[in-house]
């Protein structure tokens, strides 16, 4: 006995798919590209509650801070670049003179509102290493408790050979 190609449940599924696609096609066809903008959105209609957490913070007042230290041969260390009072670190890093001997081990924000990098110099010659922080006032968020001491802190340790 042959089974029917079009069962009642198959017909219902096909009709549902056609209706769903027709609605999407209608919406895509009636709205012109970039047609929804500031003029079409009422003031206060889009609030931070309606945004994704990553999109809800506005960034203002960018400040870049950096410090350069010389890493002695076979030494590693932690460098912390603080942000000015009221600003939080939103990024940072380290830079060397692009030799293979000096390198970045770790890079992250600190609880004090700055940026800390762990660096090392495995070579036989002293290498300058620059650490930097990108600081900003983050609206809708709470700035980290920055210290009033804007000195870069450095702690060195000897690398084992």
N, C-alpha and C positions, 0 to 999 in steps of 0.2 A: 504494500500500500504506500502510495506517495504522499508525502507531507505537503500541505499547501505552502506556497512561497510567501503569501501575505496573510499572516494571522491577524486577528483583531488587535492584539497587543502591539504588533509591529506597526500597524497603521496608526495607532494612537501615538506611538513614539515618533514616527515620521512627522505627523502633524505638529506635535509639540516642538520638535527641532526646527521645523519651518517657521513657526510662529516666533520662537526665541530669536532665530537669526534675522527675521524680518524686523523685529523691534530694534536690534542692534544696528542693522543696516539703515533704518530710518533715522536713528539718532546720529549716526556718523554722517549721513547724507545731508541732514538739515543744519548742522552746526558747522560753520566755516572754520577753517584752521585759524587758530589764534583769535577766535571771535569773543571769547570770554576774557575780559580784562577788568581793569579798575572801574570803568564806567558801569559794568554790569553787576559788580559786587557791592552790596550796601555796606556802609561803614559799620564796623563791628560784627559783620556776618561771619568772618573767619577769625576764630579766636585760637589761642594757644592750646586750648583743650581739644580742639578739632584737628590739630596738627600732630604729626609723629613727634616723639620726644626729641629726636635729633634735629628736627626742623623748628622746634618751638623757641630755641634760644637765639636772640639777636645779638650779633657781635658788633661792638663799637669801640672806638679808641684803641686801635692796634698800636702796640709798642714792641720794638725788637730790642732785646738786651743780649749782649755777648761778652765773653771774657776769654782771653787767650793765656794759656800757661805753657811752660815747657816741661815735657815729660822726660825725665832722665832715662838713660838706657836701662832696660830690664825692670821698669817700674810700671805700675798700674795705679789707677786712682778713681775717685769719685769727684766730679765737679758739679756744684749746684749753682745755677744762675737764678737769682730771685727776680720776681716781678715787682714793679712799683706797687705801693699800697693801694688797695681797691681793685687791682687787676689780677686775673688768673691766667696761668699758663695754658694755652690751648694747643701748643706744639713746641717742638724744639729738636735739637740734635747736636751733632758734633762734626767737625771738619778737621782734616789733617792736610799735610802737604802732599797727600796722595802717594805716600811711600807704602810699601808692603809691611813696614815695621810698626807703624802706629795705627791703631784701629779702635773702633767703637765696640764695646761689649754689651751695653744696655742703655736705654734711653726712655725716660718716663717722667710724668709730672710728680711733684712732691706735695705733701700735705700742707706745706707752707706757702703754696701758690707759685712756686718756681718750677724749674725744669732741672732734672739731674741726669747726668750721663756718667757711665762707667767706661773708662778708656784704658788703653795699655800701649806700651812701647816695648816691643820685644827685640828691638835692634840694639846696635852698639853705639848709636849716636843719639844725642838729645833731639827730641822732635816737638815742635810747637803744635798744640792742639787747641782749637777754638770750640767752646761750647756756646750754644745760643738758645734763647727762649723767645717764643712768640706769645706776648701777653695781651689780653684784651679784657674789657669790661663786658661781662656776659649778663645781659638783661634777662629777667625771668629766672635767673639762677642766683645762687649765693656765691660771691667771690670767696676764695680761700683766704684764710687768715694770714695775710702776708706780713712778714716782719718788717719793721722799720729799718732794719739793717740791710742795705742793698749791696753788701759785699759778697762776692763770689766765694764760696767755701770750697776747699780742695783738701782731700785726704789721700795720701799716697801709700802704696804698699809695694813690696819687692816681689817681682815675679820669679818663681823657681825656674831653674834651668834644667 
